[in-house]
Amino acid sequence: MSVSSKIIAVKQALPAGVELVAVSKFHPAEAVREAYEAGQRIFGESRVQELTAKYEALPKDIEWHMIGHLQTNKVRSIAPFVSLIQSVDSERLLRLIDSEAARCSRVIDCLLEVHVAQEQSKSGWEPEALLDFVRSGALATMPNLRIRGIMGMATNTDDEDVVRRDFKQLLSIKEMLTPHFDSAFDTLSMGMSDDYPLAIECGSTMVRVGSKIFGERK
Ligand SMILES: *Cc1c(COP(=O)(O)O)cnc(C)c1O
């Protein structure tokens, strides 16, 4: 199946209210263009250099999401154009995004990445630390950020019960945080190629689908 027929198939099966981020990392700009021509406008990348190169090469009405670990020294190069940074995992990074957003007179949308998976390697705030941070009120000092919700990943396992438990935990963290934000806090980004139908059952509003659309990455 072509990229365009796969993207159309994935999109048609999504319920209303669930956004599709097409994760194009490691795939060439031509593959993004094919998905774009099939109507897709939101793309996710995990590395700053690749994100910037694709932004420059492709139509300017694409919404680019940063979904991979973001080093503080790389924020400046994406601040002018990034549409959503999904992988914000520290106060230091938040403060830096806020000041870079101010430098380019923007308000940058962010998701707070939460760590619930069993793997140590996965990044993100520990749930308790995130709740403490949000309750501290520190975000009020960062006017150039708009916190849109949270992002997370489930444990990498075939055990559906474990994956479901992780997704339900992400949903409950989002619900605990909601009273601390205004109505822009509406996004629960969870679900990838292998688990997004389950993520949607558990309340996902944004799925990040890569290999199912673009094929295996090298
Ligand atoms: C690569 C990646 C995805 C997409 O993974 P697939 O399994 O190819 O769908 C989603 N989210 C994040 C954070 C990723 O790094």
The ligand as an ORCA input file, in Angstrom:
! r2SCAN-3c Opt
* xyz 0 1
  C       8.813      7.228     16.849
  C       7.781      7.712     17.764
  C       6.418      7.463     17.511
  C       5.906      6.642     16.340
  O       6.222      5.292     16.502
  P       5.603      4.163     15.531
  O       5.699      2.930     16.344
  O       6.472      4.137     14.319
  O       4.217      4.535     15.217
  C       5.502      8.010     18.392
  N       5.876      8.740     19.458
  C       7.169      8.999     19.725
  C       7.514      9.824     20.920
  C       8.155      8.490     18.895
  O       9.440      8.753     19.190
*
